Amino acid sequence: MVNMSSSDFDEYEDSSSVRLSCFAHTLQLCIRDGLKNVPYISKVLGKCQILGKCSNQSSKIANALEELNKHISKMNITRWNSEYMLMKSILSIGKNDLDSIVKLTDNPVTFLNNDFMVLEEVVDILEPFYDISIKCQSDTIVTVSIVVPAIVHCITHLLEIRKKLSFCTKLVEQLHVSIDKRFSGIIHRLNLINVERNEPFNDPLYFMATILDPSFKFYWLRDLNLP
């Protein structure tokens, strides 16, 4: 089921120190890989950024948003999850209300129907990644034990959501490729492939921590849809 030999445990037990990669940072790199070279997503995100900047500078837009009981999230260019929250906040406004708000800007940007469909797909695709990144910041989560279930969940999510997409299949493909590459140690164990020493996340500790955590144990195997 999972490729983990007894020698792996012996090697771990005999090791004086175990170096663990930063899971949250690696997950962020996967998101960046996924969002690269997808022109229609970049174009829609650019529109969101323009509107977000205008909303911070215009009292008219601020008042209009307040009347709707909505807000537009601020964006931090160093964090992908701020881009996610920006897109999600704009999507939540709805097209009709957004069209009215856009007219209040000095340089109106037009959100087409397809733009909204792209926003919806991107938000749906990235939602589990965002949720996991938030959990990793929580003091109540042991990050090492969440790694394997999180990767399994993300992979299963990508496989399932791809069937429902009209625009963002390339994003899903690039995310999948990046996860396979950046978490190859975990992916290879799941697929019963020998794991090399130089592979990222090759340490069996990730699986051991998950199994020993009462929150996870073997429950995450259900996501694999094994026969």
Secondary structure, DSSP 4 states (H G I P E B T S, - for coil): -----HHHHHHHHH-S------HHHHHHHHHHHHHTT-HHHHHHHHHHHHHHHHHHH-HHHHHHHHHTT-------TT-HHHHHHHHHHHHHH-HHHHHHHHTTSSS-----HHHHHHHHHHHHHHHHHHHHHHHHT-TTS-HHHHHHHHHHHHHHHHHHHGGG-SS-HHHHHHHHHHHHHHTHHHHHHHTT----TTSTT--THHHHHHHHSTTTTTGGGGGGT--
